[in-house]
Amino acid sequence: MAIHELKTVNPYFERVWSGKKTGELRENDRGFAEGDTVILRECEPLPGNLLNKYTGRAILVRITDVCDYPPALRQGYVMLSFRILAQTY
């Protein structure tokens, strides 16, 4: 099982934080797998979107399902389902 660290901007981060959002569509450039841990770090976009500034908030989640069914997704992307393990400021 791997640990992945991902940047997430609002409103998406806030929806996960509140528990309303329990999945994420992501490019599968990391070989995501069921049981992997993901650290979602909240970022604020800076002008030009070239860099992001971390806010300090983070959410630790466990991947419960990875869906890569081709007709439903863009090639190379997966739908990650997850559950929250912890939240930090």
KOLDOZA-878431 format. One line per field, with one value per atom (N, C-alpha, C, O): residue number from 0; residue in one letter; atom name; x, y, z. Coordinates in steps of 0.05 Angstrom, whole numbers, plus 5000, padded with zeros to 4 digits. Example, Ala and Ser with C-alpha at 12.3 -4.5 7.8 and 13.67 -1.06 7.14 Angstrom:
resi = (0 0 0 0 1 1 1 1)
resn = (A A A A S S S S)
name = (N CA C O N CA C O)
c1 = (5264 5246 5264 5285 5257 5273 5258 5268)
c2 = (4886 4910 4934 4934 4955 4979 5001 5023)
c3 = (5156 5156 5156 5169 5142 5143 5157 5161)
//
This chain:
resi = (0 0 0 0 1 1 1 1 2 2 2 2 3 3 3 3 4 4 4 4 5 5 5 5 6 6 6 6 7 7 7 7 8 8 8 8 9 9 9 9 10 10 10 10 11 11 11 11 12 12 12 12 13 13 13 13 14 14 14 14 15 15 15 15 16 16 16 16 17 17 17 17 18 18 18 18 19 19 19 19 20 20 20 20 21 21 21 21 22 22 22 22 23 23 23 23 24 24 24 24 25 25 25 25 26 26 26 26 27 27 27 27 28 28 28 28 29 29 29 29 30 30 30 30 31 31 31 31 32 32 32 32 33 33 33 33 34 34 34 34 35 35 35 35 36 36 36 36 37 37 37 37 38 38 38 38 39 39 39 39 40 40 40 40 41 41 41 41 42 42 42 42 43 43 43 43 44 44 44 44 45 45 45 45 46 46 46 46 47 47 47 47 48 48 48 48 49 49 49 49 50 50 50 50 51 51 51 51 52 52 52 52 53 53 53 53 54 54 54 54 55 55 55 55 56 56 56 56 57 57 57 57 58 58 58 58 59 59 59 59 60 60 60 60 61 61 61 61 62 62 62 62 63 63 63 63 64 64 64 64 65 65 65 65 66 66 66 66 67 67 67 67 68 68 68 68 69 69 69 69 70 70 70 70 71 71 71 71 72 72 72 72 73 73 73 73 74 74 74 74 75 75 75 75 76 76 76 76 77 77 77 77 78 78 78 78 79 79 79 79 80 80 80 80 81 81 81 81 82 82 82 82 83 83 83 83 84 84 84 84 85 85 85 85 86 86 86 86 87 87 87 87 88 88 88 88)
resn = (M M M M A A A A I I I I H H H H E E E E L L L L K K K K T T T T V V V V N N N N P P P P Y Y Y Y F F F F E E E E R R R R V V V V W W W W S S S S G G G G K K K K K K K K T T T T G G G G E E E E L L L L R R R R E E E E N N N N D D D D R R R R G G G G F F F F A A A A E E E E G G G G D D D D T T T T V V V V I I I I L L L L R R R R E E E E C C C C E E E E P P P P L L L L P P P P G G G G N N N N L L L L L L L L N N N N K K K K Y Y Y Y T T T T G G G G R R R R A A A A I I I I L L L L V V V V R R R R I I I I T T T T D D D D V V V V C C C C D D D D Y Y Y Y P P P P P P P P A A A A L L L L R R R R Q Q Q Q G G G G Y Y Y Y V V V V M M M M L L L L S S S S F F F F R R R R I I I I L L L L A A A A Q Q Q Q T T T T Y Y Y Y)
name = (N CA C O N CA C O N CA C O N CA C O N CA C O N CA C O N CA C O N CA C O N CA C O N CA C O N CA C O N CA C O N CA C O N CA C O N CA C O N CA C O N CA C O N CA C O N CA C O N CA C O N CA C O N CA C O N CA C O N CA C O N CA C O N CA C O N CA C O N CA C O N CA C O N CA C O N CA C O N CA C O N CA C O N CA C O N CA C O N CA C O N CA C O N CA C O N CA C O N CA C O N CA C O N CA C O N CA C O N CA C O N CA C O N CA C O N CA C O N CA C O N CA C O N CA C O N CA C O N CA C O N CA C O N CA C O N CA C O N CA C O N CA C O N CA C O N CA C O N CA C O N CA C O N CA C O N CA C O N CA C O N CA C O N CA C O N CA C O N CA C O N CA C O N CA C O N CA C O N CA C O N CA C O N CA C O N CA C O N CA C O N CA C O N CA C O N CA C O N CA C O N CA C O N CA C O N CA C O N CA C O N CA C O N CA C O N CA C O N CA C O N CA C O)
c1 = (5017 5000 5018 5037 5011 5027 5014 4991 5030 5021 5025 5047 5004 5004 4998 4981 5012 5007 4997 5011 4973 4960 4952 4943 4955 4945 4915 4907 4899 4871 4863 4868 4849 4840 4810 4796 4801 4772 4757 4769 4732 4715 4718 4705 4734 4736 4747 4736 4768 4779 4758 4754 4743 4723 4701 4691 4694 4673 4682 4666 4707 4718 4719 4711 4729 4732 4705 4704 4684 4657 4645 4625 4656 4645 4626 4616 4620 4601 4612 4598 4638 4652 4668 4686 4663 4677 4691 4696 4696 4710 4723 4718 4741 4756 4765 4774 4761 4770 4799 4804 4817 4846 4859 4852 4880 4897 4911 4921 4912 4925 4955 4964 4968 4997 5013 5038 5000 5013 5007 5016 4991 4984 4967 4972 4946 4929 4917 4910 4914 4903 4886 4890 4866 4849 4868 4886 4863 4879 4901 4912 4907 4928 4918 4894 4937 4931 4937 4957 4920 4924 4923 4905 4943 4943 4934 4948 4910 4900 4908 4900 4925 4934 4920 4920 4907 4893 4912 4932 4907 4924 4907 4884 4919 4907 4921 4946 4906 4919 4931 4919 4955 4968 4963 4956 4967 4963 4978 5001 4964 4976 4975 4982 4966 4964 4990 4989 5013 5038 5047 5058 5041 5048 5024 5006 5024 5003 5015 5037 5000 5009 4992 4968 5006 4993 4981 4993 4956 4943 4950 4947 4959 4965 4944 4950 4921 4900 4906 4915 4901 4905 4885 4875 4878 4860 4874 4884 4873 4884 4861 4842 4862 4840 4851 4875 4834 4841 4825 4800 4837 4823 4807 4819 4781 4764 4757 4748 4760 4754 4768 4770 4777 4788 4773 4774 4759 4743 4757 4761 4764 4776 4761 4773 4735 4719 4719 4709 4731 4736 4713 4716 4689 4667 4659 4648 4664 4655 4676 4670 4701 4722 4740 4741 4753 4773 4797 4805 4808 4831 4853 4861 4864 4886 4877 4893 4850 4839 4825 4815 4822 4808 4790 4796 4769 4751 4759 4756 4769 4777 4754 4744 4746 4728 4745 4763 4738 4754 4738 4716 4750 4738 4759 4783 4750 4768 4779 4764 4805 4818 4824 4821 4833 4840 4840 4843 4837 4839 4858 4858 4874 4893 4892 4885 4900 4902 4931 4937)
c2 = (4976 5000 5025 5027 5043 5067 5091 5091 5112 5138 5158 5161 5173 5193 5220 5222 5241 5268 5285 5287 5297 5311 5339 5343 5358 5386 5386 5374 5401 5404 5432 5443 5445 5473 5473 5453 5495 5498 5505 5518 5497 5488 5458 5447 5444 5414 5405 5386 5419 5411 5414 5396 5436 5441 5420 5413 5411 5390 5364 5350 5357 5333 5337 5319 5360 5367 5364 5353 5373 5372 5344 5338 5326 5299 5296 5274 5318 5317 5303 5290 5305 5294 5270 5273 5246 5222 5209 5185 5224 5213 5235 5259 5227 5246 5234 5211 5249 5241 5251 5275 5233 5240 5225 5203 5238 5224 5202 5207 5179 5156 5155 5136 5176 5178 5167 5169 5156 5146 5117 5106 5105 5077 5073 5055 5090 5088 5060 5047 5051 5024 5025 5041 5007 5004 4999 4982 5013 5010 5030 5034 5044 5065 5088 5093 5103 5127 5151 5152 5171 5196 5219 5221 5237 5262 5284 5291 5295 5318 5343 5348 5360 5385 5408 5411 5425 5448 5468 5475 5478 5498 5522 5518 5545 5569 5575 5577 5578 5584 5612 5631 5615 5641 5651 5636 5677 5688 5672 5666 5666 5651 5621 5606 5612 5583 5568 5544 5581 5567 5553 5532 5565 5554 5555 5571 5539 5539 5543 5534 5558 5562 5544 5544 5528 5510 5527 5547 5520 5534 5522 5535 5497 5483 5462 5444 5463 5443 5418 5421 5395 5370 5350 5350 5331 5309 5283 5280 5264 5238 5219 5217 5207 5189 5162 5160 5142 5115 5109 5113 5101 5094 5068 5047 5069 5046 5033 5009 5047 5036 5053 5078 5040 5054 5044 5020 5062 5055 5067 5091 5049 5058 5048 5043 5043 5032 5052 5074 5044 5063 5079 5103 5067 5084 5107 5127 5104 5124 5146 5167 5141 5159 5166 5152 5188 5196 5177 5170 5169 5150 5161 5184 5143 5151 5162 5169 5165 5176 5154 5135 5158 5139 5155 5178 5142 5154 5140 5116 5156 5146 5150 5172 5129 5132 5129 5113 5145 5144 5150 5160 5144 5151 5167 5161 5186 5203 5188 5175 5190 5178 5200 5195 5224 5246 5272 5273 5294 5321 5337 5333 5354 5371 5399 5405 5417 5446 5453 5476)
c3 = (5000 5000 5000 5015 4982 4979 4993 5000 4996 5007 4985 4974 4978 4957 4969 4987 4961 4970 4947 4926 4949 4928 4936 4959 4918 4923 4915 4896 4931 4925 4932 4953 4913 4917 4924 4921 4934 4940 4914 4897 4913 4934 4939 4957 4924 4926 4953 4965 4963 4989 5011 5028 5011 5032 5031 5052 5008 5005 5017 5030 5014 5026 5057 5072 5065 5094 5108 5130 5095 5108 5107 5120 5091 5088 5065 5061 5051 5029 5004 4989 5000 4977 4985 5002 4974 4982 4958 4959 4938 4914 4899 4903 4881 4866 4839 4838 4818 4791 4788 4790 4783 4781 4759 4752 4747 4728 4743 4765 4732 4746 4739 4728 4747 4742 4765 4765 4785 4810 4816 4835 4799 4803 4828 4844 4831 4855 4857 4837 4882 4887 4913 4931 4914 4938 4961 4960 4984 5008 5010 5032 4988 4990 5007 5010 5019 5035 5018 5004 5020 5006 5025 5042 5023 5038 5019 5001 5024 5008 5022 5045 5010 5022 5008 4984 5025 5014 5004 5017 4979 4967 4957 4950 4957 4946 4920 4919 4898 4873 4873 4884 4862 4860 4832 4814 4827 4800 4779 4782 4757 4736 4740 4722 4764 4770 4766 4761 4767 4763 4788 4787 4811 4837 4855 4850 4875 4895 4923 4928 4940 4967 4986 4985 5002 5021 5043 5052 5052 5074 5101 5122 5101 5126 5133 5150 5121 5126 5108 5085 5119 5105 5114 5137 5096 5102 5094 5072 5112 5107 5100 5116 5077 5069 5060 5053 5061 5051 5027 5028 5005 4980 4985 4992 4980 4983 4957 4956 4935 4908 4887 4889 4866 4843 4818 4811 4805 4781 4756 4754 4738 4713 4689 4667 4692 4670 4647 4649 4624 4602 4592 4587 4588 4577 4596 4586 4621 4641 4646 4656 4638 4645 4621 4601 4623 4603 4606 4628 4584 4584 4602 4600 4619 4637 4664 4680 4668 4692 4708 4696 4734 4751 4770 4777 4778 4799 4825 4828 4844 4870 4890 4893 4904 4926 4951 4952 4972 4996 5021 5020 5044 5070 5086 5084 5101 5116 5141 5155 5145 5168 5189 5213 5180 5198 5183 5159 5199 5188 5206 5230 5193 5209 5199 5176 5217 5210 5206 5200)
//
